[in-house]
C-alpha cells in the first residue's frame, strides 16, 4: 500500500470510529494512478485541450480525478533528453497505466518499463518503431492509436497542387532525431507520390529554427512548396514554419490544426480529440483488468482539412471552389 493511502486510511478511522479498518483501506486503495507523458509543448492550447478531453472521458467512464483517479501530467517539449528523464521519473512512481503522445515519448517510456501498461497516441508507425508486434495483436504491454500512415504524403501533395497548381518542386521538412524512423516512414512515400504528380521532391532535414528558416528561404527562391512531416519537433517549431513560409511566400501544408489558425496556409490532420477520447477508453479497459496485448492498435478514420483564406490571399493564391466545398474549416 502506498504511504499516502495508509495515512489517509488512519485519518479516516480516527474521524469515523465506526468504520472497520479493512473497509477504510479498501476505499483508499480504489484510487488508480495514471501517468501522462506528452512529447510536445504545454504552451500549445490545442494539446492542452486534447489532455483535458482525455481526462473528461475518463471521468465519464467513472475515473474521476481527485476521487478515484490521480493523474500526473508531464510535457517534454520535444526534447529527447527531457523525455528520457521524465519517463524514468514517471515509471518510478509506479502508475497503473501510462498514456503517451508522440513516438519519442512512447519510446522513452518503453525503455523505462516492460511491464506497466502503455496506451500511445500521435504515433505514426508503431510496428516500425518496435512498440508492437502487429496492429491486430500488439503482443506486449503497449497498444494505442495511430494518427496517420505513410500514404498521407500523397494527400499532402494533392492539396498543395490543388491550391498552388503551378508548383514543380516541394520540400518535406523533418528532424531526423525525432521524426518516425528518422524520417524514413514518410520520406519514401512522399518522394514516390511527388514523382507521380510531376513534382520534384526535396528532403529537408532540420534541427533548429535557423535550419528551418534557411530551408524555407531556398524554397521561396525556387517557387516551391513545403510539407511539414508528422514530427514532434516540427509541431513545437510551428511558429517558425508559419512566419518563414509567409515571409518567403511558400505555400505550406502541416499536420496540426493550430497551423492554419495561427496563420499557416493549409492543414490536414486526424481527429485528435477523438483519438484522446478513444485512448481514455483503452485506459478504462486496462484499469478494469484487460491487457494491452489483447487490445488492437486502432488507426484513424477521419481527417480534417482547414484553409486560411487570408494567408492564401497574401501568397497570391486562389483557392478553388471545390477545395472550399470539401474543407472542414475555412478561416477568413
C-alpha positions in Angstrom: 0.0 0.0 0.0 1.3 3.5 -0.8 2.2 5.6 2.3 -0.2 8.4 1.4 -3.0 5.9 1.3 -2.0 4.4 4.7 -2.0 7.9 6.3 -5.4 8.7 4.7 -6.9 5.5 5.9 -5.7 6.0 9.5 -7.1 9.5 9.4 -10.5 8.2 8.3 -10.5 5.6 11.1 -9.9 8.4 13.7 -12.6 10.6 12.2 -15.1 7.7 11.8 -14.5 5.1 14.6 -17.5 3.0 13.5 -15.7 2.2 10.2 -13.7 -1.0 10.1 -10.1 -0.6 9.2 -10.3 -3.1 6.4 -13.2 -1.2 4.9 -11.4 2.1 5.0 -8.2 0.6 3.5 -10.3 -0.9 0.7 -11.8 2.5 -0.1 -8.3 4.1 -0.1 -7.0 1.6 -2.5 -9.6 2.4 -5.1 -7.6 5.3 -6.3 -5.8 4.4 -9.5 -2.8 6.2 -10.7 -2.5 7.3 -14.4 0.6 8.9 -15.9 0.6 11.1 -19.0 3.7 11.9 -21.0 3.1 14.4 -23.8 6.0 14.6 -26.2 5.1 18.1 -27.2 4.7 21.6 -25.7 2.2 22.5 -22.9 2.1 26.1 -24.4 0.1 24.8 -27.3 -3.6 25.3 -26.4 -4.8 22.5 -28.7 -2.7 20.0 -26.9 -4.0 21.1 -23.5 -7.5 20.6 -24.9 -6.5 17.1 -26.0 -5.4 16.2 -22.5 -8.5 17.8 -21.0 -10.6 15.7 -23.4 -8.8 12.5 -22.2 -9.5 13.5 -18.5 -13.1 14.3 -19.2 -13.7 11.0 -21.0 -12.1 9.1 -18.1 -14.5 10.9 -15.7 -17.4 9.9 -17.9 -16.2 6.3 -17.7 -16.1 6.5 -13.9 -12.5 7.5 -13.2 -12.8 10.9 -11.6 -9.6 12.9 -10.8 -9.4 13.7 -7.1 -11.8 10.9 -6.2 -10.7 7.5 -7.5 -8.1 8.6 -10.1 -4.8 10.5 -9.7 -3.4 11.8 -13.0 0.2 13.0 -13.3 0.9 15.1 -16.4 4.4 15.6 -17.9 5.4 17.5 -21.0 8.7 17.0 -22.9 8.6 20.0 -25.3 10.0 17.6 -27.9 13.3 17.4 -26.0 14.7 13.9 -26.3 16.8 14.1 -23.1 13.9 15.6 -21.1 11.7 12.8 -22.5 14.0 10.1 -21.0 14.3 11.9 -17.7 10.5 12.3 -17.3 9.8 8.8 -18.5 12.1 7.4 -15.8 10.5 9.7 -13.2 7.0 8.7 -14.3 7.8 4.9 -14.2 9.5 5.2 -10.8 6.1 6.5 -9.4 4.6 3.1 -10.3 1.4 4.2 -12.1 -1.3 1.7 -13.0 -1.2 2.8 -16.7 0.6 5.4 -18.8 -0.7 7.5 -21.7 1.9 8.7 -24.1 1.8 11.1 -27.1 4.3 11.0 -29.9 6.9 8.4 -31.0 9.8 9.8 -28.9 7.7 9.9 -25.7 6.4 6.4 -26.2 10.0 5.1 -27.0 11.2 6.8 -23.8 8.6 5.1 -21.6 9.1 1.7 -23.4 12.8 1.9 -22.5 11.9 2.6 -18.9 9.4 -0.2 -18.4 8.4 -3.5 -20.0 5.5 -4.2 -17.5 3.4 -1.1 -16.9 0.6 -0.9 -19.5 1.1 1.9 -22.0 -1.5 3.4 -24.3 0.0 5.6 -27.0 -1.4 8.4 -29.3 0.2 10.5 -32.0 2.4 7.6 -33.2 2.7 7.1 -37.0 4.4 3.7 -37.2 4.1 1.6 -34.0 5.3 -1.6 -35.7 8.3 0.0 -37.3 9.2 1.8 -34.0 9.2 -1.6 -32.3 6.3 -0.7 -29.9 4.0 -3.6 -31.0 4.4 -6.8 -32.9 1.4 -6.0 -35.1 -1.7 -3.9 -35.2 -4.3 -6.6 -34.6 -2.3 -8.3 -31.9 0.2 -5.9 -30.2 1.6 -8.7 -28.1 3.2 -6.8 -25.2 2.5 -4.1 -22.6 1.8 -1.4 -25.3 -1.2 -0.6 -27.5 -2.8 2.6 -28.7 -3.9 4.8 -31.5 -2.1 5.9 -34.7 -2.9 9.3 -36.2 -1.5 8.8 -39.8 0.2 6.5 -42.2 2.8 6.8 -44.9 0.2 7.1 -47.6 -0.8 10.6 -46.4 2.2 12.0 -48.3 0.2 11.8 -51.5 -2.7 13.6 -49.9 -0.5 16.4 -48.8 0.8 16.9 -52.3 -2.7 16.7 -53.8 -3.8 19.5 -51.6 -0.7 21.6 -52.3 -1.2 21.1 -56.1 -4.8 22.0 -55.8 -4.2 25.3 -54.0 -0.9 26.1 -55.9 -1.1 24.2 -59.3 2.0 25.8 -60.7 4.4 24.3 -58.2 7.1 22.0 -59.7 9.1 21.4 -56.6 8.1 20.5 -53.0 10.2 20.0 -49.9 9.3 17.7 -47.0 10.8 19.0 -43.7 11.6 16.9 -40.6 14.1 16.5 -37.8 15.9 13.2 -38.2 16.3 12.9 -34.4 12.6 13.0 -33.7 10.7 12.0 -36.9 9.3 8.5 -37.2 12.0 6.2 -38.4 14.4 9.2 -38.7 12.1 10.5 -41.4 12.1 7.3 -43.5 8.4 6.4 -42.6 7.2 9.3 -44.8 10.1 10.2 -47.0 10.0 7.3 -49.4 6.2 7.6 -50.0 6.5 11.4 -50.4 9.2 11.1 -53.0 7.2 8.5 -54.9 4.0 10.5 -54.7 5.8 13.6 -55.9 7.2 12.0 -59.0 3.8 10.6 -59.9 2.5 14.2 -59.8 5.4 15.7 -61.8 6.8 17.4 -58.7 10.4 17.2 -57.8 10.7 16.1 -54.1 13.3 17.6 -51.8 14.2 16.2 -48.4 14.8 19.0 -45.8 16.3 17.7 -42.5 16.4 20.4 -39.9 17.4 20.6 -36.2 16.9 24.2 -35.3 14.9 27.3 -36.1 17.9 28.6 -38.1 17.8 25.4 -40.2 14.1 25.8 -40.8 14.4 29.4 -41.9 17.3 28.6 -44.2 15.5 25.7 -45.9 12.3 27.7 -46.4 14.3 30.6 -47.9 15.7 28.3 -50.5 12.1 27.0 -51.3 11.0 30.6 -51.7 13.7 31.4 -54.2 12.7 28.3 -56.2 9.0 29.0 -56.0 8.5 25.6 -54.3 6.0 24.3 -51.8 6.5 22.8 -48.3 5.1 19.8 -46.4 5.8 19.5 -42.7 6.3 15.9 -41.7 4.5 14.5 -38.7 7.2 15.0 -36.2 7.1 16.4 -32.6 10.0 18.8 -33.3 8.1 20.3 -36.2 5.0 20.7 -34.1 6.9 22.6 -31.4 8.6 24.8 -34.0 5.3 25.5 -35.8 5.6 29.3 -35.3 8.9 29.5 -37.1 7.5 27.5 -40.0 4.4 29.8 -40.3 6.4 33.1 -40.2 9.2 31.9 -42.5 6.7 30.5 -45.1 4.8 33.7 -45.1 7.9 35.8 -45.4 9.3 33.7 -48.3 5.8 33.2 -50.0 6.0 29.4 -49.7 2.7 27.5 -49.8 2.9 25.1 -46.9 0.8 22.2 -45.5 1.2 21.0 -42.0 -0.3 18.3 -39.7 -1.6 20.3 -36.7 -4.9 22.1 -36.5 -3.3 25.1 -34.9 -1.2 25.7 -38.0 -4.0 27.3 -40.0 -5.5 29.1 -37.1 -2.1 30.7 -36.4 -1.5 31.8 -40.0 -0.4 28.7 -41.9 -2.0 28.1 -45.3 -3.5 24.6 -45.1 -3.6 21.6 -42.7 -4.7 18.1 -42.9 -5.0 16.3 -39.6 -6.6 13.4 -37.8 -9.5 14.0 -35.4 -7.2 14.3 -32.4 -9.9 14.9 -29.7 -11.5 11.5 -30.8 -8.1 9.8 -30.6 -7.7 11.0 -27.0 -11.3 10.0 -26.1 -10.6 6.6 -27.5 -7.4 6.4 -25.6 -9.3 7.0 -22.4 -11.5 4.1 -23.3 -8.5 1.8 -23.6 -7.1 3.1 -20.2 -10.5 2.3 -18.7 -10.5 -1.2 -20.0 -6.9 -1.8 -18.8 -7.8 -0.4 -15.3 -10.7 -2.9 -15.3 -8.4 -5.9 -16.0 -7.9 -6.2 -19.8 -4.3 -6.5 -21.1 -2.7 -4.2 -23.7 -1.7 -7.3 -25.7 -5.4 -8.0 -26.2 -6.4 -4.6 -27.4 -5.7 -4.0 -31.1 -3.9 -0.8 -32.3 -6.5 1.5 -33.9 -6.0 3.7 -37.0 -7.8 7.0 -37.6 -11.0 7.0 -39.7 -11.4 10.8 -40.1 -9.1 13.6 -41.2 -9.9 17.3 -41.2 -8.8 19.9 -43.8 -8.5 23.5 -42.8 -7.6 26.5 -45.1 -6.6 30.0 -44.1 -8.0 32.4 -46.7 -6.1 35.4 -45.5 -2.8 33.6 -45.9 -3.9 32.4 -49.4 -4.5 36.0 -50.4 -1.1 37.1 -49.0 0.5 34.3 -51.1 -1.4 35.4 -54.2 -3.3 32.0 -54.4 -6.8 31.5 -55.5 -8.5 28.7 -53.5 -10.6 26.5 -55.9 -14.3 26.3 -55.0 -14.1 22.6 -55.0 -11.5 22.7 -52.2 -13.5 25.2 -50.3 -16.6 23.0 -50.6 -14.8 20.0 -49.1 -12.8 21.8 -46.4 -13.9 21.1 -42.8 -12.8 24.6 -41.7 -12.3 27.8 -43.7 -10.6 30.6 -41.7 -11.5 34.0 -43.1 
